[in-house]
Amino acid sequence: MLFNEFLYRAITAFAGQTHLGEAVVSDSNGDGRVSAQEAFAFAVAADQAPENPLLESLVNSGDSSRIGPGF
């Protein structure tokens, strides 16, 4: 099955678990929320595929640094 590993890792970072229910630790500052920057860092570190992901700066992407309910 083909899939985008970076995207999978980013989704697991936001979900806090893999598709098998295994916990992942992606909230690096321990505030109980996973920011876009934390999810990106987690995905980059876990991704083993030859990719070059890019995270837009807040200047280019607005000031919404968190994704999820209440963002």
BELWODA-V412160 format. One record per residue. N is the residue number from 1. PHI is phi in whole degrees, 0 to 359 (999 if undefined). Layout:
BEGIN
{{N/PHI} {N/PHI}}
END
This chain:
BEGIN
{{1/999} {2/269} {3/204} {4/269} {5/297} {6/300} {7/298} {8/301} {9/295} {10/296} {11/295} {12/295} {13/298} {14/293} {15/284} {16/79} {17/198} {18/278} {19/293} {20/267} {21/87} {22/281} {23/293} {24/235} {25/256} {26/238} {27/273} {28/292} {29/263} {30/70} {31/271} {32/86} {33/227} {34/257} {35/280} {36/300} {37/295} {38/293} {39/296} {40/298} {41/299} {42/298} {43/296} {44/298} {45/292} {46/271} {47/289} {48/249} {49/279} {50/284} {51/228} {52/229} {53/294} {54/228} {55/256} {56/295} {57/285} {58/298} {59/298} {60/274} {61/249} {62/84} {63/253} {64/273} {65/271} {66/238} {67/239} {68/140} {69/304} {70/81} {71/282}}
END
